[in-house]
């Protein structure tokens, strides 16, 4: 059986090949960087992103984030940022 979800114009918006992402959490980053574990990351392929929440220039150091197993690690940032993580 194949699933397809269509919009009001009958265009496919999601089907059996679509990966649906799930956000597991959001925190305000510690400026020094850090890491934590979330056992829910074992339920799929993990992703994480650090998003600046204040103005910045091209010269500012911004946080980066990565997932390894069930651990999320993020780096030092000169600007306040918010960290989102989840699975797909």
Residue pairs with C-beta under 8 A, 6 or more apart in sequence:
2 15
2 16
3 14
3 15
3 16
4 12
4 14
4 15
4 16
5 12
5 13
5 14
5 15
6 12
6 13
7 13
14 20
19 88
20 88
21 47
21 86
21 87
21 88
22 44
22 86
22 87
22 88
23 84
23 85
23 86
24 38
24 40
24 41
24 85
24 86
24 87
25 38
25 84
25 85
25 86
26 82
26 83
26 84
27 82
27 83
28 53
28 80
28 81
28 82
28 83
29 50
29 63
29 74
29 77
29 80
29 81
29 82
29 83
31 76
31 77
31 78
31 80
32 76
33 63
33 73
33 74
33 75
33 76
33 77
34 73
34 74
35 71
35 72
35 73
35 74
36 71
36 72
37 70
37 71
37 72
38 70
38 72
38 85
39 70
40 70
40 87
41 67
41 69
41 70
41 71
41 72
41 85
41 87
42 69
42 70
43 87
44 87
44 88
45 87
45 88
46 67
46 69
46 70
46 72
46 85
46 86
46 87
47 67
47 85
47 86
47 87
47 88
48 65
48 66
48 67
48 72
48 74
48 83
48 84
48 85
48 86
49 65
49 83
49 84
49 85
50 62
50 63
50 64
50 65
50 74
50 75
50 77
50 81
50 82
50 83
51 81
51 82
51 83
51 84
52 62
52 77
52 79
52 80
52 81
53 79
53 80
53 81
53 82
54 79
54 80
55 79
56 62
56 78
56 79
60 78
60 79
61 76
61 77
61 78
61 79
62 77
62 78
62 79
62 81
63 74
63 75
63 76
63 77
63 81
63 83
64 74
64 75
65 72
65 73
65 74
65 75
65 83
65 85
66 72
66 73
66 74
67 73
67 85
72 83
72 85
74 83
